[in-house]
């Protein structure tokens, strides 16, 4: 899959997990510096919002939008993953007055490597959204081909409503 940035070629992704497949296991870091793995998040359906850099406008919009929408839902885990450090993510949360959202850091790039979402040598993750059932199976995925575009929020929320 080709990824563009401002309509210019940026990266090519291969072997991205498909709907119906098991989501790859991964390890990321939470705000407290603790390791978090996929199994830790699968006690109920899981929405993973992946952003390249939390400190950019589109990533910030995506994260805030999902935070506002998903707060209305019970029975779903929601996380945002980026390659920002836990400290950078905590600063973003403080600046945005976000208290409940769980941001997870892929600064060690394990998530990006396991999911094949790490874009070439940029050390950034491809913007994407995933819904995973408690068995670890992917029920929804959207990998946004233009980095400056937001995901299709309504389609993701429709999928959550079906779970």
C-alpha positions as CSV (number, residue, x, y, z in Angstrom):
1,X,0.0,0.0,0.0
2,X,1.3,3.4,-1.0
3,X,1.3,6.2,1.7
4,X,1.5,9.8,0.6
5,X,2.1,13.0,2.4
6,X,0.7,16.1,0.7
7,X,0.0,13.9,-2.3
8,X,3.8,13.1,-2.6
9,X,5.0,9.5,-2.2
10,X,6.2,8.9,1.4
11,X,6.2,5.1,2.1
12,X,5.1,1.7,1.0
13,X,3.6,-0.7,3.4
14,X,3.4,-4.5,2.9
15,X,1.9,-7.4,4.8
16,X,-0.5,-5.2,6.8
17,X,-2.9,-7.4,8.8
18,X,-6.3,-7.9,7.2
19,X,-9.9,-8.1,8.6
20,X,-10.6,-11.6,9.9
21,X,-6.9,-12.2,10.8
22,X,-5.5,-12.3,14.3
23,X,-4.0,-8.9,15.3
24,X,-0.2,-9.4,15.9
25,X,1.0,-9.3,19.5
26,X,3.0,-6.2,20.4
27,X,4.6,-4.4,23.3
28,X,4.2,-0.7,23.9
29,X,4.8,1.6,26.9
30,X,2.1,3.4,29.0
31,X,2.4,6.8,30.7
32,X,3.9,5.1,33.9
33,X,6.6,3.5,31.8
34,X,5.1,0.0,32.1
35,X,5.0,-2.4,29.2
36,X,1.5,-3.1,27.7
37,X,0.8,-6.0,25.4
38,X,-2.1,-6.8,23.2
39,X,-3.4,-9.5,25.7
40,X,-3.6,-6.8,28.4
41,X,-6.2,-4.9,26.3
42,X,-8.4,-7.7,25.1
43,X,-10.8,-8.1,28.1
44,X,-13.4,-6.5,25.8
45,X,-13.5,-5.1,22.2
46,X,-10.5,-2.9,21.5
47,X,-10.3,0.3,19.3
48,X,-6.7,1.2,18.4
49,X,-6.2,4.6,16.9
50,X,-2.7,4.9,15.4
51,X,-1.2,8.3,14.7
52,X,2.2,9.3,13.3
53,X,2.9,12.1,15.7
54,X,0.6,13.3,18.5
55,X,2.0,16.8,18.2
56,X,0.8,17.5,14.7
57,X,-2.6,19.0,13.9
58,X,-4.3,16.0,12.1
59,X,-3.1,13.5,14.7
60,X,-4.3,15.8,17.5
61,X,-7.7,16.1,15.8
62,X,-8.0,12.4,15.3
63,X,-7.1,11.7,18.9
64,X,-9.5,14.3,20.3
65,X,-12.3,13.2,18.0
66,X,-12.1,9.6,19.1
67,X,-11.7,10.5,22.7
68,X,-14.9,12.5,22.6
69,X,-16.8,9.8,20.7
70,X,-15.6,6.8,22.6
71,X,-16.2,8.4,26.0
72,X,-19.9,7.7,25.3
73,X,-19.4,4.0,24.9
74,X,-19.0,1.4,27.7
75,X,-17.6,-2.0,27.1
76,X,-14.8,-1.1,24.8
77,X,-11.1,-0.4,25.4
78,X,-9.7,2.6,23.5
79,X,-6.1,3.4,23.0
80,X,-4.1,5.7,20.9
81,X,-0.6,4.6,19.8
82,X,2.2,6.8,18.4
83,X,6.0,6.7,18.3
84,X,6.1,9.7,20.6
85,X,7.7,9.2,24.0
86,X,5.4,8.7,27.1
87,X,6.6,12.1,28.2
88,X,5.5,13.8,25.0
89,X,2.2,12.0,25.2
90,X,1.7,13.2,28.8
91,X,2.5,16.8,27.8
92,X,0.0,16.6,24.9
93,X,-2.7,15.3,27.4
94,X,-2.0,18.1,29.8
95,X,-2.1,20.7,27.1
96,X,-5.4,19.3,25.8
97,X,-6.9,18.7,29.3
98,X,-7.3,15.0,28.5
99,X,-7.4,12.8,31.6
100,X,-9.0,9.5,30.8
101,X,-7.6,8.6,27.4
102,X,-4.9,5.9,27.3
103,X,-2.0,6.9,25.0
104,X,0.6,4.2,24.4
105,X,4.1,4.8,23.2
106,X,5.7,2.8,20.4
107,X,9.0,4.6,20.8
108,X,10.8,1.2,20.6
109,X,8.9,0.5,17.4
110,X,7.7,-3.0,18.4
111,X,4.1,-2.3,17.5
112,X,5.1,-0.8,14.1
113,X,7.3,-3.7,13.3
114,X,4.8,-6.4,14.3
115,X,1.9,-4.7,12.4
116,X,4.1,-3.6,9.5
117,X,2.8,0.0,10.0
118,X,6.2,1.5,10.6
119,X,6.8,3.7,7.5
120,X,10.2,3.0,6.0
121,X,13.0,4.9,7.7
122,X,10.8,7.8,9.0
123,X,10.2,6.2,12.5
124,X,6.5,7.1,12.1
125,X,3.5,4.9,12.1
126,X,0.9,4.9,9.4
127,X,-2.3,6.6,10.4
128,X,-4.8,3.8,10.9
129,X,-7.7,2.6,13.0
130,X,-8.4,-0.9,14.2
131,X,-11.3,-2.7,15.9
132,X,-10.3,-6.0,17.5
133,X,-12.6,-8.4,19.2
134,X,-11.7,-10.0,22.6
135,X,-10.4,-13.1,20.7
136,X,-7.8,-10.9,19.0
137,X,-9.5,-11.0,15.6
138,X,-9.6,-7.8,13.4
139,X,-13.2,-6.8,12.7
140,X,-12.4,-3.4,11.2
141,X,-9.3,-1.7,9.7
142,X,-8.6,1.5,8.0
143,X,-5.1,2.5,6.9
144,X,-5.3,6.1,5.7
145,X,-3.3,6.4,2.4
146,X,-2.8,10.2,2.7
147,X,-1.0,11.1,5.9
148,X,-2.8,14.5,6.1
149,X,-6.3,13.0,6.0
150,X,-8.4,11.9,9.0
151,X,-9.9,8.5,9.2
152,X,-13.6,7.8,8.4
153,X,-14.9,8.2,12.0
154,X,-18.5,7.2,11.2
155,X,-17.5,3.8,9.7
156,X,-15.4,3.0,12.8
157,X,-18.2,4.0,15.2
158,X,-20.7,1.9,13.1
159,X,-18.4,-1.1,13.6
160,X,-18.2,-0.4,17.4
161,X,-22.0,-0.3,17.5
162,X,-22.1,-3.8,15.9
163,X,-19.9,-5.3,18.6
